[in-house]
Amino acid sequence: MLLLTRAALLAALLVSSVSPAANPPQADPPAEATALRFTAIPDQNATELKARYKPVADYLARRLGIAVEYVAAADYQASVEMFKNGDVLLAWFGGLTGVQARAAVPGAHAIVQGAEDPHYYSYFIAHRSAGLEPSEQFPLAIASLPFTFGSESSTSGRLMPEYFLRRATGKSPAEFFEQAYGFSGSHTRTAALVCSGGRIKAGVINYLTWDSMVADGRVDTPDCQVLWKTPAYADYNMTAHPDIERLFGAGTTARLARALMAMDDPALLAAFARSRLIAASDDEFESIARVARELGLLRTRGTAR
């Protein structure tokens, strides 16, 4: 009887040693997952973004107890491909790139967004030499001007501005503009092109980038002005890859979201140009997905464009 009791006791000790309750929630991840890598769409100068996101990576590493690394993306679509291929498992996307990434990776979800993002908008801007005045109506007169969007995959620099252009004019950009229009690649580049007084006389830019550039003197408002403010739409979000749970343990995505929403250091929030981060859900970006499908910028689940 004593032998059986000792055997039972030994078995109980062995079971408890491998029980999930005995392991701390921040147990070391598998060897294959050396770091949680994240990226962000390069909507501004890539060198500046790398410097700004490094402190965010350090903050998340401290909060999660795992290595976190920021990886720069060459352009908007490169960020989607990196996420699709599992080269990064977390990304600060725009509305369009976010829905593209989630369509390409079943199980991926938006987890946080900026407090400003549920009510985002864009500015149509022009150089003063164009001779146009601000208006509450879509600026039809830009049809004759050399014009630039931002990135081809930008929500605030292309997708929604094109949607509002089509709604106001009944025409596609190719039909509306009297000369070939372009894509600058980023919001800061759009401002530089339009406000320099060169060939490009008008463009579209997200309001946060514009306001920031005006505030720090990178935009000379006597030379460059806002013609029209678009209606509001949802935009940027942080999207998490399902492999985070597999590689770093169940519950890591939830802890990650909590860490991001708890971030209150202005220097860290400046990386996102947001006052704070709040919870997000995929449903909030369904209107973006619908517009993207209408414009041929979003395919069915399992593919990305």
N, C-alpha and C positions, 0 to 999 in steps of 0.2 A: 504493500500500500504506500509506503514511504517513497519507493522508487517511482511509482506512478505520479505521485505528487511532485517530485523533483522534475520529472520529465515534462509534466504539464507546465510547471513554472518556467522551465527553460524555453519551451515552445512559445509561451506568452511573451517572454522577453525578446525572442527572435522576431515575433510578429510586430511588436511595438517598435523595434528598431528600424523596420522598413515601412512603418505606417506613415501616410502622408502627414498626419498630425505631428509626427516627430521631426519632420523636416521643416525648416524655416521657409517662409514664402519667397525669400530672396536667395534660394539655393543656387549654386553655380550652374550656368547654362551648359548644354552639351559642348564638347570641344569644338564642333563645327561652327558654333556661333560665338566668334571671338568678340564681336561688337555689334550693337544695334546701330545700323547705318541709316541716316536720313538725308534727304535733300530738300530743295525748295526751288520752285520755278524761278529762273533768273530774270525777274521783272525789272531789276535794276543792275547796276554795275556788279559783275561777278566777283571781282576782287573784294569789293566792299562787303558783299554778302557773306563771303567766307569768314571775314574778320568778325562780322556781327553774329554769325551763328555758332562760332566756336564756344563762346560763353554759355550759350543755350545747351550745347552738347555736354559741357562740364556740369551744368546744373542738373540735367537729367541723369547723368551718371551718378551723381551724389544721391539723388532721390531714389533711384531704382537699384543701386548697388551693382550695376553692370556697366561695361564700357559702352560709350555712345560716341559716334563719330559723324560729323557732317561731311557730305560728299557733294561737290559742286556739279551741277548739270550744265551741259553745253547750251541747251536751249529748252524750250517748253516741252517739245515732243521727246527729247532725250530723257527728261524727268519721268515721263510716262513709261518709256521703254525700260528704264532702270527699275522702276517699281514692278512692271509686268514681269521682268526677268528675275526678280528677287535680289537684284544687286543692292537695292535699298528697301527697307521694310516700313519706312515712315516717310511721308512727304507733305510739305506745305504746298498745296496745289491751289490754282485758281478754280473757279467753278467748273469751267469746261474741262481742264486737265484732270480735275478730280473725278468727274463723271466718266471720262474716258478710262482712267486708271481702274476705277471700280467695275466698269463694264468688262475690262480685260482680266480682272482677278476676282473670281467668285470668292465671297467671304471677306473681301476688303470693305471697310466702312469708314465714313467720316466720323471722327471722334470729338474734335473741337474746332472752333472757328473764332474769329475776332468778334468782340462785342459790336464792332461796326459792320460786320459782314452780312447780317440778315437784311440790311438796308443800304446796300452799296450803290454807287452810281458813277457815271463817267462824265467828263467834260469834253465837248468839242471846242477846240481852241484855234486861234488864227493870229497871224502876225498883223500888226497895225497897218502895214502897207497894203493889205488886202482891202482895206476900206470898209470893213463890216462892223456892225454894232451888235452887242448882246441882245438876245431876244428870248421870250418864253416859248417860242415856236421853233421847230426844227429849222436850222439855217440852210434853206434851199440854195442860197447864193454860193455855198461852197462847191457847188457842182462844177464851176468853172476854174477852181483853184487846184494847183498841184497838192495832193492830199496823201497823208500816211496814216495807216492804222498802226498798232503796236506789233506784237507777235501774232502770227496767223492763228495760234492756239490760245490767245489771251481772251478771257471772258470780258474784261472791262476795256480792253484795247482793240477787240475785234468782234467777238460773238454778239454781245448785246448791243453795241453801237450799230453793227450791221443790221441786227433785227429791228432796231428803232428806225434806222434809215429806210429799210424796206417798208415798214408800217407807215411811215410818213409820206413816202413818195410812190409806193407801189412798184419800185424798181430795184434791181440788184445793184450793187456798187458799180459793176461793169457798165450797166445801162445808165446809171445816174451821173457818174463823173464823166466830164467831157474829155479828159485825158487820163492816161494810165495812172492808177494810184499804187501805193507801195505799202510795205510792211517794214517798220523800223527795227523790230526785234525786241524792244523794251520800252517801257513808259518814259524813262529818263532820256532815252535816245529820241523818242518822239518830241519831247519838249525841246531838246537841243536843236533838232532839225527845224522845227517851226519857229522857234524864238531867235534863231541866229540871223534871220533876215535873208536866208539863202533862197534856193529854188522852191523848197517846200513851204507853202503858205498856210496850210491848215492840217489839223490832225485830231486824234482823239486819245485821251489819257485818263487814267483813273484819278478820282478826286483826291485821294490821300497822298499820292505821289506829287500831284500838282501843288496841293496846299503845303506840303513839306518843302518843295523846291522854292515856292514863293517865300515861305517863312525864313529859310536860310540864305536867301539871296541868289539862288542859282537861276531864278527866272526873273527877268526884268518886266514887271507888269505893264509899264507904259508901252513897251514894245510888243508885248504878247498878252492876249486877253482871252477870257472864257466867253464863247458865243452862246453856248446852250448846255444845260444840265439835263441829263437823261432821267427818266423815271427810275425808281429804285429796283434792285434785284439782289438776290443772294450771290455771294462770291467766294472768297478764299476759305479754305478749310484744311485741317490736318487729317490725312487719311492713313489708316493703319492696315498693314498687310496681315493676312491670317497666319502667316508663318511666325509672327512674333510669339504667339501662344505656344507653338510647337517647339521653338528653339529656346525660349526664355522662361517658359512655364505658364501654366494656366493662371489667368488673372493679371498678367503683365500689361495687357492693353488697357485694362481698367485703371491700373496703378499709373500708367503713363498718362492717361487722360486727366486723372486727378492731379498729377504733378504739374501738368501744363496749366490747368485751371487755377492752381495754387500760386503760380508764378506772379509775383507782385513787384519785382525789381524793375524800375523803369528802364534800366540799361538792357535787361533781357527782353522786355516787351518791345523795345525799340527795334529789335531784329525783325519783328513782324509788323512794325509800324501800327501797333494796336494798343488801346488803353488797357485791355485785359483779354483773356481767352475764356470762352464759354463753351458749354456743351453743344454738339452738332449732331444731326442725324441725316441719313441719306435722303429722306423724304423732302428735306428743305431745298434740295437742289434738283428736284424733279422738273421744275420749270426750265432750268438750264438744260437738262437732258432733252426735254421736248424741243426747245429751240435748236439745239445742236443737231438733233435728228432731222428737223425741217430743213436745215441748211447743209445737210450732208456731212456733218463733222463728227457724227457718232454712229458707229455701227452696232450690230447686235452683240450681246454678251459673248465673250470669248475672243474678241478681236479688238484691236485699238487702232486708231488712226491719228 
